[in-house]
Amino acid sequence: MYKHFYGLKKEPFNITPDPNFLYLSPTHREALAQIIYGVKTKKGFIVITGEVGVGKTTVLNASLKKLEENGSITAFIFNPELKLMDFFYIICNELGLPKPRTKAEFLINLNDFLIDCLAKGKGPVVLFIDEAQRLSSKLLEEIRLLLNLETGAEKLLQIVLSGQPELWEKINSTELRQLKQRISLRHTIKPLNSKEVKMYVKERLTKAGGRDDIFNDKAIDKIYKYSGGIPRLINIICSNALITGYVAEKKVINAKIIKETVNDLDLVSHKPKRSWFLFKW
């Protein structure tokens, strides 16, 4: 609706995770680097955590794309609230293996597949699990056991878990202490600071084919204030602000438009020890 008015070729603030719009702040760059390094060196087990909307899934998609371009074989589970055999079936489906009838059959087929990949110089084989805070303790223990698929020299399966801070709280529990000891690399993605928010907004505008000054500096200051540096909230505010600006025929988005947008969204933002952002639709 507003793309032509602002000279944009694409929607710059779509909330769907898109690696083509990945903004690599230092914290996102570190997360991506740890995943790539951990998989290439076959560290075995990598954990990425962060608050809702900080860009975890976007980083996973970017790393998955980069790894696949370099020959990695990947399986991606985005909804891990599953029964055990359903969990095994999705892994098999992602890797092109037959549907297992039992846990033993799953482990035999997966082990044979991993050994065959190693013998033929294929891979590494990587299992990505997003929204991993939803995993039950039982499934987390089964994931730990998958790390036992190894040779004397290296892990045959690389596992990347990504989730909200509750994931780390689970891993820290006494019953999962063995799983915690298996973690080779861990990183927490943090919200953007005010300078990074400005760079984020401008970069997404230019990647969408537009000018980088559609939002003036005072508007960006307000975006940072109301979003707390959370990329998903930045996208929601900016996208709606562009609609408001288009309706008002404003070529430049100012602080007033951001305030109007936030009021229309009924966005409440406050920052105790841990940031919480609530939308009332």
C-alpha positions as CSV (number, residue, x, y, z in Angstrom):
1,M,0.0,0.0,0.0
2,Y,2.7,2.5,1.0
3,K,5.6,1.0,-1.0
4,H,5.2,3.3,-4.1
5,F,4.6,6.4,-2.0
6,Y,8.0,5.9,-0.2
7,G,9.8,4.5,-3.2
8,L,10.2,1.0,-1.8
9,K,10.5,-2.1,-3.8
10,K,9.8,-4.5,-0.9
11,E,8.2,-4.2,2.5
12,P,11.1,-3.3,4.8
13,F,9.6,-4.3,8.1
14,N,7.9,-7.6,7.6
15,I,7.8,-9.5,10.9
16,T,8.5,-12.9,9.1
17,P,12.1,-13.9,9.7
18,D,14.0,-13.2,6.5
19,P,17.8,-13.9,6.3
20,N,18.0,-11.3,3.4
21,F,17.1,-8.6,5.9
22,L,19.3,-9.9,8.7
23,Y,20.9,-7.0,10.5
24,L,24.1,-8.2,12.1
25,S,24.6,-6.2,15.3
26,P,27.5,-7.4,17.4
27,T,25.3,-9.8,19.4
28,H,23.6,-11.3,16.3
29,R,27.0,-11.6,14.6
30,E,28.4,-13.5,17.6
31,A,25.4,-15.9,17.6
32,L,25.8,-16.6,13.9
33,A,29.6,-17.0,14.2
34,Q,29.2,-19.5,17.1
35,I,26.7,-21.6,15.2
36,I,28.8,-21.7,12.1
37,Y,32.0,-22.4,14.0
38,G,30.5,-25.0,16.3
39,V,29.0,-26.9,13.4
40,K,32.1,-26.8,11.2
41,T,34.4,-27.9,14.0
42,K,31.8,-30.5,15.1
43,K,31.5,-29.3,18.7
44,G,28.2,-31.2,19.1
45,F,25.9,-29.0,21.1
46,I,25.2,-25.3,20.8
47,V,22.6,-23.3,22.7
48,I,21.3,-19.8,21.7
49,T,18.9,-17.9,24.0
50,G,17.2,-14.5,23.9
51,E,14.0,-12.7,24.8
52,V,10.9,-12.9,22.5
53,G,11.5,-11.0,19.3
54,V,15.3,-10.4,19.5
55,G,15.9,-12.3,16.2
56,K,16.8,-15.8,17.2
57,T,14.8,-17.4,14.4
58,T,16.3,-15.0,11.8
59,V,19.8,-16.0,13.0
60,L,18.9,-19.7,12.8
61,N,17.6,-19.2,9.2
62,A,20.7,-17.3,8.2
63,S,23.0,-19.9,9.6
64,L,21.0,-22.8,8.1
65,K,21.2,-21.1,4.7
66,K,24.9,-20.5,5.0
67,L,25.6,-24.0,6.2
68,E,23.5,-25.6,3.4
69,E,25.4,-23.6,0.9
70,N,28.6,-25.1,2.2
71,G,27.3,-28.7,2.1
72,S,25.7,-29.2,5.5
73,I,22.7,-31.5,5.7
74,T,20.1,-30.0,8.0
75,A,16.9,-30.8,9.8
76,F,14.8,-28.0,11.3
77,I,12.1,-28.4,14.0
78,F,10.2,-25.3,14.7
79,N,7.4,-26.7,16.9
80,P,9.0,-29.1,19.5
81,E,5.9,-29.7,21.6
82,L,5.8,-33.3,20.4
83,K,5.5,-36.8,21.7
84,L,8.7,-38.8,21.5
85,M,7.9,-40.8,18.3
86,D,6.6,-37.7,16.6
87,F,9.8,-36.0,17.4
88,F,11.8,-38.9,15.9
89,Y,9.5,-39.0,12.8
90,I,10.0,-35.3,12.0
91,I,13.8,-35.7,12.2
92,C,13.6,-38.7,9.8
93,N,11.3,-36.8,7.5
94,E,13.7,-33.8,7.4
95,L,16.6,-36.1,6.6
96,G,14.8,-38.3,4.1
97,L,14.8,-41.4,6.3
98,P,11.9,-43.9,6.6
99,K,9.4,-43.4,9.3
100,P,10.5,-45.4,12.3
101,R,8.2,-47.8,14.1
102,T,10.2,-47.9,17.3
103,K,12.9,-45.9,19.1
104,A,15.4,-48.6,18.4
105,E,14.7,-48.5,14.7
106,F,15.0,-44.7,14.7
107,L,18.4,-44.9,16.4
108,I,19.7,-47.6,14.1
109,N,18.6,-45.8,10.9
110,L,19.9,-42.4,12.1
111,N,23.3,-43.9,13.1
112,D,23.6,-45.7,9.8
113,F,22.8,-42.5,8.0
114,L,25.3,-40.5,9.9
115,I,28.1,-43.0,9.4
116,D,27.3,-43.2,5.7
117,C,27.5,-39.4,5.5
118,L,30.9,-39.4,7.2
119,A,32.2,-42.2,5.0
120,K,31.2,-40.3,1.8
121,G,32.4,-36.9,3.1
122,K,29.0,-35.4,3.3
123,G,27.7,-33.1,5.9
124,P,28.1,-32.2,8.7
125,V,24.6,-33.2,9.7
126,V,22.8,-30.5,11.8
127,L,19.6,-30.6,13.8
128,F,18.1,-27.2,14.5
129,I,15.4,-26.9,17.1
130,D,13.7,-23.5,17.5
131,E,11.4,-22.5,20.4
132,A,13.3,-25.1,22.4
133,Q,12.0,-23.7,25.7
134,R,8.9,-25.7,24.9
135,L,10.8,-29.0,24.9
136,S,9.8,-31.3,27.7
137,S,12.5,-32.5,30.1
138,K,12.0,-36.0,28.6
139,L,12.7,-34.7,25.1
140,L,15.7,-32.7,26.3
141,E,17.1,-35.9,27.8
142,E,16.6,-37.8,24.5
143,I,18.4,-35.0,22.7
144,R,21.3,-35.5,25.1
145,L,21.4,-39.2,24.2
146,L,21.5,-38.3,20.5
147,L,24.9,-36.7,21.2
148,N,26.2,-40.2,22.0
149,L,26.1,-40.9,18.2
150,E,29.8,-40.4,17.6
151,T,33.1,-41.9,16.5
152,G,36.2,-41.9,18.6
153,A,37.2,-38.6,17.2
154,E,34.0,-36.5,16.6
155,K,30.3,-36.0,17.0
156,L,28.3,-37.4,14.1
157,L,25.3,-35.1,14.8
158,Q,25.5,-31.4,15.5
159,I,22.6,-30.0,17.5
160,V,21.6,-26.3,17.8
161,L,18.9,-25.4,20.4
162,S,17.4,-21.9,20.3
163,G,14.9,-20.6,22.8
164,Q,13.7,-18.0,25.3
165,P,15.5,-17.5,28.6
166,E,13.2,-20.2,30.1
167,L,15.3,-22.8,28.1
168,W,18.4,-22.0,30.1
169,E,16.4,-22.2,33.3
170,K,15.3,-25.7,32.3
171,I,18.9,-26.7,31.4
172,N,20.1,-25.4,34.8
173,S,17.7,-27.8,36.6
174,T,19.2,-30.7,38.6
175,E,17.6,-33.3,36.4
176,L,19.2,-32.0,33.3
177,R,22.7,-31.4,34.7
178,Q,24.2,-34.0,32.3
179,L,22.7,-32.2,29.3
180,K,24.3,-28.9,30.6
181,Q,27.7,-30.5,30.7
182,R,27.4,-31.4,27.0
183,I,27.0,-27.8,25.9
184,S,30.1,-26.7,23.9
185,L,29.0,-23.2,22.9
186,R,26.4,-20.9,24.3
187,H,25.3,-17.3,23.4
188,T,22.5,-14.9,24.5
189,I,21.2,-12.5,21.9
190,K,20.6,-9.1,23.5
191,P,18.3,-6.3,22.4
192,L,19.7,-3.5,20.2
193,N,21.0,-0.3,21.7
194,S,19.9,3.1,20.5
195,K,22.7,3.4,17.9
196,E,22.0,-0.1,16.6
197,V,18.3,0.7,16.3
198,K,19.1,3.6,14.1
199,M,21.4,1.5,11.9
200,Y,18.8,-1.3,11.8
201,V,16.0,0.9,10.6
202,K,18.2,2.6,7.9
203,E,19.7,-0.7,6.7
204,R,16.2,-2.3,6.3
205,L,15.0,0.7,4.3
206,T,17.9,0.6,1.9
207,K,17.6,-3.2,1.5
208,A,14.0,-2.6,0.5
209,G,15.1,-0.2,-2.2
210,G,14.2,3.0,-0.4
211,R,15.9,6.1,1.2
212,D,17.5,5.6,4.6
213,D,16.1,8.9,5.9
214,I,12.3,8.1,5.8
215,F,12.4,8.1,9.6
216,N,14.0,11.2,11.1
217,D,16.3,11.0,14.1
218,K,13.7,12.0,16.7
219,A,11.3,9.3,15.3
220,I,14.1,6.7,15.7
221,D,14.7,7.8,19.2
222,K,11.0,7.1,19.9
223,I,11.2,3.8,18.2
224,Y,14.0,2.8,20.5
225,K,12.1,4.0,23.5
226,Y,8.9,2.1,22.8
227,S,10.5,-1.1,21.4
228,G,13.3,-1.5,23.9
229,G,15.6,-2.5,21.1
230,I,13.5,-5.6,20.3
231,P,13.7,-6.1,16.4
232,R,10.2,-7.6,16.2
233,L,8.7,-4.6,18.0
234,I,10.8,-2.2,15.8
235,N,9.3,-3.9,12.7
236,I,5.7,-3.7,14.0
237,I,6.1,0.0,15.0
238,C,7.8,1.0,11.8
239,S,5.5,-0.9,9.5
240,N,2.4,0.7,11.1
241,A,4.1,4.1,11.1
242,L,4.6,3.9,7.4
243,I,0.9,3.2,6.9
244,T,0.0,6.2,9.1
245,G,2.5,8.4,7.2
246,Y,1.1,7.2,3.9
247,V,-2.5,8.0,4.9
248,A,-1.3,11.5,6.2
249,E,0.8,12.0,3.0
250,K,3.9,12.5,5.1
251,K,7.1,11.7,3.2
252,V,9.1,11.7,6.4
253,I,8.1,9.9,9.5
254,N,8.5,12.0,12.6
255,A,8.2,11.5,16.4
256,K,4.6,12.5,16.4
257,I,3.7,9.8,13.9
258,I,5.5,7.2,16.1
259,K,3.6,8.3,19.1
260,E,0.3,8.1,17.2
261,T,1.3,4.6,16.0
262,V,2.2,3.4,19.5
263,N,-1.1,4.7,20.9
264,D,-3.0,3.0,18.1
265,L,-1.2,-0.3,18.8
266,D,-1.9,0.2,22.5
267,L,1.7,-0.7,23.2
268,V,2.8,-0.8,26.8
269,S,6.5,-0.8,27.5
270,H,8.3,-0.8,30.9
271,K,11.6,-2.2,32.0
272,P,12.0,-3.9,35.3
273,K,15.0,-6.3,35.8
274,R,13.8,-8.2,32.8
275,S,12.1,-6.4,29.9
276,W,8.5,-7.3,29.1
277,F,6.6,-5.9,26.1
278,L,2.8,-6.4,25.9
279,F,0.5,-5.9,22.9
280,K,-3.2,-5.6,23.4
281,W,-4.9,-6.3,20.1
